[in-house]
Amino acid sequence: MAQDYVKIRATDPDGTTANITQLCRSITWSGDCRSAARTLRYSPVVSADDIHLPRAPTELGGSVQFWKDGDLLMDAYALERTRDSLGSAIDVTAYDRGLYLTRNSDFLRVEEQTAEAVTASVCGKFGIPVGELAATGVPLTRNFLGVALYKIIMTMYSLAADQTGKEYRIRFRGARLEVVEMKRSAETVLLKPGGKLLSCVAKESASAMTNSVAIYDDQYNLKSVQEDGGAVKLYGLMQAAIRSGAYDDPEGHAKQILKENGLKTTITVNALGDLRLITGNTAAVEEPVTGTYGLFWIISDAHTWRRGLYQTRLTLSLETLMDRQTAGSLPKI
């Protein structure tokens, strides 16, 4: 399979290393706005009988580097492997270091520190290299008792977002963790028939809507209600209840719940491959059959190379979808 524009180098724990690009039947590099880690799935052909076929390093715990056009897209570890007795390939899934943000937890007391400072501190403690961290400048206080690093970081940035009005996302560039602001980019790709767009499916749903949020105090007394009156009238009451003491700004948090859980318009597209089409970026769509026109946020992406073809599958949303977390608690006074 000729794939001169992408390269996978796999290294087993014993040091055996090889460029296995030509052995792979397919390669998929993917990410999702709700996931801390991007994944790389690849399927090298193996045979015990063909002495001319190079051995592909596929042992669990081995490292994997993935390049396109000379740029390192992912520095990961092989942590899943599947072999079918009827098949001639091994399916391997590698995760970038975002996985270690979810698999490690910590006890932490934060006193008047910014999200970026806490991120740098916890990553340093667990040996995770850090790159550019979005600056919030918002000092926060929070206690975390046995909380995953990912939730610590995203809780801090979620609390900061309530004050800055911005949204943030974790990603890894090679081995280094970055936290970036989710914003419209000059690299927005136009997707339309006759261009990069191959297919488009548009779906609207109100089945998971929240159109009212009731706010209670610690004595179970109703303090206030935030709601979308029009949506309640049209779809019926769909109410969530929250405790005011769990949030620095409960009314603001309630409004955020309403914003993120309204009528969902989800667009799924298949397009010609383009590395700019990754989660957190934007894409402009012009598709007359489904009536899909506008600028959308990419909330999941899967880039696949198979039989010399490179295609990208995307899920798009009209709203940015920061993975907001509310772990930990305010210190008791």
URKA-V324433 format. One record per residue. N is the residue number from 1. SS is DSSP state (alpha for helix, beta for strand, coil for the rest). OMEGA is omega in whole degrees, -180 to 180 (* if undefined). D_LAST is the distance of its C-alpha to the last C-alpha in whole Angstrom. Layout:
n-><N:N>
ss-><SS:SS>
omega-><OMEGA:OMEGA>
d_last-><D_LAST:D_LAST>
This chain:
n-><1:2:3:4:5:6:7:8:9:10:11:12:13:14:15:16:17:18:19:20:21:22:23:24:25:26:27:28:29:30:31:32:33:34:35:36:37:38:39:40:41:42:43:44:45:46:47:48:49:50:51:52:53:54:55:56:57:58:59:60:61:62:63:64:65:66:67:68:69:70:71:72:73:74:75:76:77:78:79:80:81:82:83:84:85:86:87:88:89:90:91:92:93:94:95:96:97:98:99:100:101:102:103:104:105:106:107:108:109:110:111:112:113:114:115:116:117:118:119:120:121:122:123:124:125:126:127:128:129:130:131:132:133:134:135:136:137:138:139:140:141:142:143:144:145:146:147:148:149:150:151:152:153:154:155:156:157:158:159:160:161:162:163:164:165:166:167:168:169:170:171:172:173:174:175:176:177:178:179:180:181:182:183:184:185:186:187:188:189:190:191:192:193:194:195:196:197:198:199:200:201:202:203:204:205:206:207:208:209:210:211:212:213:214:215:216:217:218:219:220:221:222:223:224:225:226:227:228:229:230:231:232:233:234:235:236:237:238:239:240:241:242:243:244:245:246:247:248:249:250:251:252:253:254:255:256:257:258:259:260:261:262:263:264:265:266:267:268:269:270:271:272:273:274:275:276:277:278:279:280:281:282:283:284:285:286:287:288:289:290:291:292:293:294:295:296:297:298:299:300:301:302:303:304:305:306:307:308:309:310:311:312:313:314:315:316:317:318:319:320:321:322:323:324:325:326:327:328:329:330:331:332:333>
ss-><coil:coil:coil:coil:coil:beta:beta:beta:beta:beta:beta:coil:coil:coil:coil:coil:beta:beta:beta:coil:alpha:alpha:alpha:beta:beta:beta:beta:beta:beta:beta:beta:beta:coil:coil:coil:coil:coil:coil:beta:beta:beta:beta:beta:beta:beta:coil:coil:coil:coil:coil:coil:coil:coil:coil:coil:coil:coil:coil:coil:coil:coil:coil:beta:beta:beta:beta:beta:beta:coil:coil:beta:beta:beta:beta:beta:beta:beta:beta:beta:beta:beta:beta:beta:coil:coil:coil:coil:coil:beta:beta:beta:beta:beta:beta:beta:coil:coil:alpha:alpha:alpha:alpha:alpha:alpha:coil:beta:beta:beta:beta:beta:beta:beta:beta:beta:coil:alpha:alpha:alpha:alpha:alpha:alpha:alpha:alpha:alpha:alpha:alpha:coil:coil:coil:coil:beta:beta:beta:beta:coil:coil:coil:coil:coil:coil:beta:beta:beta:beta:beta:beta:beta:beta:beta:alpha:alpha:alpha:alpha:alpha:alpha:alpha:alpha:alpha:alpha:alpha:alpha:alpha:alpha:alpha:alpha:coil:coil:coil:beta:beta:beta:beta:beta:beta:coil:coil:beta:beta:beta:beta:beta:beta:coil:coil:coil:coil:coil:coil:coil:beta:beta:beta:beta:beta:coil:coil:coil:beta:beta:beta:beta:beta:beta:beta:beta:beta:coil:coil:coil:coil:coil:coil:beta:beta:beta:beta:beta:coil:coil:coil:coil:coil:beta:beta:beta:beta:beta:beta:coil:alpha:alpha:alpha:alpha:alpha:alpha:alpha:coil:coil:coil:beta:beta:beta:beta:beta:alpha:alpha:alpha:coil:coil:coil:alpha:alpha:alpha:alpha:alpha:alpha:alpha:alpha:alpha:alpha:alpha:coil:coil:coil:beta:beta:beta:beta:beta:beta:beta:beta:beta:coil:coil:coil:coil:coil:coil:coil:coil:coil:beta:beta:beta:beta:beta:beta:coil:coil:coil:coil:beta:beta:beta:beta:beta:beta:beta:beta:beta:beta:beta:beta:beta:beta:beta:coil:coil:beta:beta:beta:beta:beta:beta:beta:beta:beta:coil:coil:coil:coil:coil:coil:coil:coil:coil:coil:coil:beta:coil:coil:coil:coil>
omega-><-177:179:-175:-174:173:-180:173:171:-179:-180:178:178:180:178:176:-176:-179:169:-173:-176:-176:179:-172:175:178:178:177:179:-170:178:-177:-176:-180:-177:179:-173:166:-180:174:179:-179:-173:178:177:179:177:177:-175:-177:-177:-179:-180:-180:177:179:175:-178:-177:178:-177:177:180:-178:174:-177:-180:165:-180:176:179:178:180:-173:173:-165:178:178:-175:175:-180:180:177:179:-179:-180:-178:-179:-180:174:178:-177:174:178:-180:173:-171:173:178:-177:173:-180:-176:176:179:-175:169:-171:173:-178:-180:177:177:179:178:-178:179:179:178:179:-178:-177:177:177:-180:-177:174:179:-180:-177:174:-178:178:179:-178:178:-178:-177:178:-176:177:-175:173:178:-178:-180:-176:178:-178:-180:-179:176:-177:-176:174:179:179:176:178:177:-179:178:-179:-178:-176:180:178:-170:180:173:171:177:172:-171:-180:-171:176:173:167:-175:174:176:-178:179:-174:176:-179:179:-177:176:179:178:179:-176:176:-179:-175:177:178:-177:175:180:-179:174:-178:173:-173:-179:-176:164:-177:177:178:177:-177:-178:174:-175:178:177:176:178:-179:-178:178:172:-179:173:-173:180:-180:178:-180:-175:-172:-175:-177:175:-167:171:178:179:178:-174:-177:-179:-174:176:-180:-175:179:178:178:178:178:178:177:179:-179:-174:-175:176:177:-177:171:-177:-180:175:-178:168:-175:171:-173:177:-177:177:-178:179:-178:-179:176:-179:175:176:-176:173:-176:-172:-176:179:-178:-178:178:175:180:-175:173:177:-179:169:-180:174:180:-175:173:-179:179:177:-180:179:179:-180:175:-174:164:-174:178:176:-177:171:-178:173:179:-176:179:180:179:178:-177:174:177:175:-179:*>
d_last-><64:64:61:62:59:56:56:54:54:53:52:52:50:54:54:57:56:58:58:58:58:62:61:59:60:57:53:50:47:44:41:38:35:33:34:33:37:40:43:47:49:53:56:58:61:62:66:67:70:71:71:71:67:65:62:59:56:53:52:48:46:48:47:48:49:50:52:53:56:54:51:48:46:45:44:43:44:46:44:46:50:52:56:59:62:64:62:63:60:56:53:50:47:45:41:40:37:35:35:33:30:30:31:29:25:23:19:17:14:15:13:15:18:21:22:25:24:22:25:27:25:25:29:30:28:30:33:34:35:34:36:35:31:30:29:26:24:21:18:15:12:12:12:16:17:21:21:25:25:27:24:21:24:24:21:20:23:23:19:21:24:23:23:26:28:29:30:30:32:32:36:38:40:42:40:37:34:34:31:33:33:35:37:41:43:47:48:48:50:53:54:57:60:63:60:57:56:58:56:54:52:50:48:46:43:41:41:37:36:33:34:31:27:25:21:20:16:15:17:20:21:23:21:24:27:28:31:35:37:40:39:38:42:44:42:40:37:35:31:28:25:21:18:16:12:14:15:14:17:18:22:22:22:24:27:27:28:30:32:32:33:36:40:40:43:44:47:48:51:53:54:56:54:52:49:48:47:44:40:38:41:43:47:49:51:55:56:58:59:55:55:52:52:49:46:44:41:42:39:41:45:47:50:53:56:59:63:62:60:57:55:51:50:47:44:44:41:41:37:35:33:30:29:26:23:20:19:15:12:9:6:4:0>
